[in-house]
Amino acid sequence: MRLKRFVLSPPRAELHRRIEARFDRMIAAGALAEARALKGLDPALPSAKLLGLRQLWAVLDREVTLEEAIARAKTATRQYAKRQLTWFRHRMTDWLWIEAMDTREIVAQMLQHL
């Protein structure tokens, strides 16, 4: 039996919706306070490259409004997700791609390939 390899890739609109909802939850849970606690972190450190952190630091520095920072952070996160998908597409060319969200639909598509 040959191994089957799958990439689960949500539809783009759903991925964007989830990114936006997740960042909204992060803000509601205190992301700005966490960004404040990390202020002064060496920008060269990997932890200083957290998605959304630079945008929230810009709020603390009074360079942008919170609303603008949130919009920019969401855009940066969508761009990062797009780069990840591009990376997967170029390196997993022989993998089977499933673009579905519903677990039953994912399983059904997988079973079709077995």
N, C-alpha and C positions, 0 to 999 in steps of 0.2 A: 504494500500500500504506500502510495506516495504522499508525502506531507503537503497539505494545502495551507497556504499562507494568505491571510486576509488583512486588509487595512480598513478599519471602520472610520468612515469620514462622514460626519453629519452634513446635511445640505447646508450650503453657505448661509442662507437666510437664518437658519436655526442656530448655526455657529455664532453668527453676529448677535442674535438675540441673547444667547447665553453669555457671551462676553459682556454685553451691556448690563445684563441683570447681575452678573457676578461682581462687576465693578461697583454697581450701585449698592450691593450688599456689603462690599468692603468699606465703602464710604460710611454707610449707616453703622457699621460695626466699629468705627474708630480709626480708619486708615490715615486720616489727617493727623491724629495724635501720634500714631506710630511713625509717620513721616517726620513729625517734629522731633521725636525721640532719636531718630536716625540722622538728624541734621548735623552736618559737620563730618559725616563719614567720608573717608577718602573715596573720591569718585572713581578711582582706578580699581577698587575692590569689586569683586563679582556681586556682592550684596548691594552695592550702590546702583546696580544696573537692573534692579527689580522693576518690572513693568508698572508704570504709574508713579514711581517714586520721584523722578525728576519733575514731573508735572505737579505733584503735590508740594515739592520744595519750592516751585515757582509761586505757588499760592502763599506759602509762608514768607517768601521774599517780596510779596506784594507786586509781583510782575504780571500776574493774571488773576482773574476771578476763579473761584472754586468751580463754577459752571464751565468755564473755558478749560480749566485743567482736566476736569472729568471728560470733556469731549476729546481733548488731545490724548488722554490716557487710553480711552476706548479705541481711538484711531490707531494708536501705536500697538495696542494689543491685537487688533484685527490684522494689522500689517505683519506682526510677528507670526500669527496663526497662518497667514498666507505663505510666509516663507517656510514654515514647517511643512505645510502641505506640498509645496514645490520640492522641498528636500526629499520628502517621501516619494513623490512621483518619479524623481530622477534616480533614486536608489532602490526602489522597490517596483521596478517596471514589470516584473513577472508575478507580482502579488495580485490577488483579486480584490478589487475595490468595492466596498459596499457603502453606498450613500443612503443611509436610512437612520431613523431615530428609534422607531418602535422595535422593541426586543424581538417580538414575533416575526417582524419583517426581516430583521437581521438574520435570525435563525433560519427562516425560510430560504433566504438567498444563499446562505452557507450550505444548506442541505442540497440545493440545486447543483452545487459544484462537487458534491461528494459522490 
